[in-house]
Amino acid sequence: MAPISSPPRTVEDIFKDFSGRRAGIIRALTYDVDEFYALCDPEKENLCLYGHPNESWEVTLPAEEVPPELPEPALGINFARDGMVRRDWLSLVAMHSDSWLLSVAFYLAAPFNRNERKRLFSLINDLPTVFEVVTDRKPVKDKPSVDSGSKSRLNTKRSNDGQVKNNKLADEAYLEDEDEHSETLCGSCGGNYNANEFWIGCDICERWYHGKCVKITPAKAENIKQYKCPSCSSMKKGRM
């Protein structure tokens, strides 16, 4: 079971909870995939994959209490492990995990009003799904270009007046970027995208941030080959 000490009370709290659980599941299905695969022994009882708010993961039996404290993940993911191609099985687990993550988030958001739920979904929808990460089916706009490095990083390097600082991006690309990110929300504060402010995108989780929220200036960004947000940096340190 993925316990919570107290129910989150704001959109930001629940989004943080969602992000942590998502990061844990992605870690299980990518970085720790061999360990995850071994734990899902078909000879064992019904097992579930849990993502925890602290970005860890766990393969274990479902909660015994009825009703459970939170919605439960797909039951018995281990039974199909040896009956499918490994990649297909991981993709199926990823799809069910996406469904569970949304279920938990909107269970916690039940007391919210319409606008709060809409804002929560916008924050969640701005991230690639677990399925997209596991199968490498991220939206085309999120893929790095061959000749100019990571698009998410370059597109964020703007001066305070909203002008593109990197000369590798043409005016047309700039205009497309403005349209692409008009509904983007900061992964830290949840604020809306504004071309008049400096933003930077994480090359790992592809979340966008106000430069001021992650303490990155345009000058610093020019010297960053691959930007990792605080969350992704912490997760990498935890694996070392």
C-alpha positions, -999 to +999 in steps of 0.1 A: +000+000+000+011+036-006+003+053+026-002+090+031+003+107+064-023+134+057-045+142+026-029+168+003-050+200+003-039+220-027-034+215-064+003+218-059+003+192-031-015+166-052+006+173-083+037+168-062+022+135-049+014+125-085+049+134-098+066+114-071+045+083-077+050+087-115+088+091-111+089+059-089+070+039-115+091+052-144+122+042-125+108+007-120+100+003-157+133+018-170+163+022-147+154-006-124+136-027-150+157-059-144+150-058-107+113-051-114+111-080-139+126-104-114+102-094-086+072-101-108+074-139-105+043-156-120+045-183-093+037-157-066+003-144-056-014-114-072+011-086-072+008-049-078+032-021-088+031+009-064+047+042-069+053+062-037+053+100-033+090+099-024+098+086-060+104+050-048+085+020-061+074-014-047+060-047-060+038-062-034+004-076-025-026-053-026-040-038+006-063-061+026-087-034+040-120-027+022-123+000+010-086+007+007-071+040+017-064+049-019-074+033-053-054+002-060-032-005-090-038-033-115-039-066-097-018-096-108+006-080-132+030-108-126+008-136-141+013-124-177+050-118-174+062-150-191+033-152-216+042-120-234+071-104-251+090-084-224+086-050-241+048-056-246+043-067-210+062-036-197+040-014-220+009-030-206+020-024-171+028+012-180-007+018-194-023+004-162+001+025-141-010+057-160-046+048-152-038+042-115-019+075-112-048+095-125-072+076-103-052+084-072-048+121-082-085+126-088-095+106-058-074+131-037-089+160-057-125+150-051-131+180-028-118+204-054-140+227-075-141+226-113-114+251-119-090+234-094-096+200-110-090+215-145-057+231-133-046+198-118-053+180-150-034+206-170-003+201-148-005+163-151-012+164-189+019+185-195+040+155-186+046+125-209+026+095-197+045+065-183+035+046-214+051+073-236+083+072-216+085+034-216+077+029-253+096+061-263+065+075-279+068+110-266+051+138-286+071+149-317+076+184-302+094+169-272+120+150-293+155+166-295+165+179-329+196+164-345+216+195-352+207+218-324+206+197-292+176+195-269+148+216-282+132+219-247+165+234-234+171+258-264+136+270-266+137+283-231+167+306-235+150+339-238+159+373-226+135+392-204+119+409-234+109+375-248+134+373-276+151+341-285+187+342-274+200+311-292+206+319-329+200+284-340+163+289-336+146+307-365+117+331-362+093+305-374+104+280-347+100+308-321+064+314-332+056+277-332+071+275-297+049+303-284+018+284-297+031+251-284+037+263-248+008+287-244-008+264-219+024+251-203+025+254-165+056+257-143+065+224-127+074+242-095+048+269-089+021+259-114+021+293-130+012+298-167+037+301-195+046+337-204+070+346-232+081+377-213+096+355-186+126+332-188+117+295-188+138+264-189+128+228-197+142+197-181+158+173-206+150+143-184+113+146-173+106+174-199+088+195-173+090+233-178+100+258-151+103+295-144+140+303-144+135+321-111+118+290-095+148+268-102+174+296-098+186+294-134+194+327-153+196+331-191+234+334-187+237+302-168+214+284-193+237+292-221+264+271-205+242+241-197+244+212-222+217+191-206+195+207-179+182+184-151+155+199-128+159+196-090+136+165-089+155+146-116+189+156-100+177+143-066+165+110-082+199+104-098+218+111-066+195+086-048+205+059-072+242+064-067 
